[in-house]
Amino acid sequence: MNNNPCLKSVYDNITHAAARANRSMSDISLIAVSKTRTMQDILDIYAEGVRFFAENRPQELASKARELAHLTDLQWHYIGNLQSRDCKIIAQYANCFHSIDRLKIARRLSSQLELYDRNITAFVQVNITGEKSKSGFVCDDWQNNKDQLQTLVEVIQEIALLPRLNLLGLMTMAPFNSTEEELHIIFQSMSDLSVYLNNNVSDINMPYLSMGMSGDYQIAIEHGATHVRIGRAIFGER
Ligand SMILES: *Cc1c(COP(=O)(O)O)cnc(C)c1O
């Protein structure tokens, strides 16, 4: 284990960030983002003990999942935008869907999951800075803007009622050009939003936070990330 130097340094960084926040390393799931990587790249990291891999294109996920179906403990996470017509692929092959960005997709995915007789876990994607290029429910001013918060709450309450989709928490992507100071504010706002929802909305129990990528996972962990999605820091530049 940990013969791969990139993976080792990611684990070291996770351990240190968790320690700074008085958190346990075992509360943090490392998801290796394998989009664009070869089968051999994936197998090498699997051999190091990593079991969660993420893709952002349905067809790529399907073909990799089929080819590696014999590795029954390998789990596929889907982190990209999803069109209605591709919900069946995610329903068939994914174990976790990180990017619910509209109710329609959650409904469609839920009904496809019923067809395939599968359950998956899921995150609701939040656009925490209002960046135009990002998907997710806009919550850049949720502490003041009651409409933003109410929209999110209503969507979550509806999704929570859908069969087969087990809501774990919220997911976000920080803007690529954020400063460290901005990243602290962004991830703390996500953490506050999560706590708010779990404490103030009845019947909501979704305490997990999918946030943190190669450039910002250490800061995300300091603010409570439970699922970090890391590509380049493990596999190298794309
Ligand atoms: C590509 C991607 C990642 C990983 O990005 P890296 O910079 O390679 O770590 C994480 N999350 C999402 C949603 C992505 O699309």
The ligand as an SDF file (V2000), in Angstrom:
LIG
                    3D

 15 15  0  0  0  0  0  0  0  0999 V2000
  -12.6030   17.0210  -12.5370 C   0  0  0  0  0  0  0  0  0  0  0  0
  -13.3830   17.1920  -11.2810 C   0  0  0  0  0  0  0  0  0  0  0  0
  -12.7840   17.0200  -10.0320 C   0  0  0  0  0  0  0  0  0  0  0  0
  -11.3130   16.7410   -9.8360 C   0  0  0  0  0  0  0  0  0  0  0  0
  -10.5390   17.8210  -10.2480 O   0  0  0  0  0  0  0  0  0  0  0  0
   -8.9330   17.7970  -10.0270 P   0  0  0  0  0  0  0  0  0  0  0  0
   -8.5560   19.2130  -10.1570 O   0  0  0  0  0  0  0  0  0  0  0  0
   -8.3940   16.9200  -11.1020 O   0  0  0  0  0  0  0  0  0  0  0  0
   -8.7010   17.2490   -8.6880 O   0  0  0  0  0  0  0  0  0  0  0  0
  -13.6020   17.1320   -8.8950 C   0  0  0  0  0  0  0  0  0  0  0  0
  -14.9040   17.4070   -8.9940 N   0  0  0  0  0  0  0  0  0  0  0  0
  -15.5230   17.5940  -10.1770 C   0  0  0  0  0  0  0  0  0  0  0  0
  -16.9660   17.8950  -10.1980 C   0  0  0  0  0  0  0  0  0  0  0  0
  -14.7780   17.5020  -11.3570 C   0  0  0  0  0  0  0  0  0  0  0  0
  -15.3950   17.6900  -12.5310 O   0  0  0  0  0  0  0  0  0  0  0  0
  1  2  1  0
  2  3  1  0
  2 14  2  0
  3  4  1  0
  3 10  2  0
  4  5  1  0
  5  6  1  0
  6  7  2  0
  6  8  1  0
  6  9  1  0
 10 11  1  0
 11 12  2  0
 12 13  1  0
 12 14  1  0
 14 15  1  0
M  END
$$$$
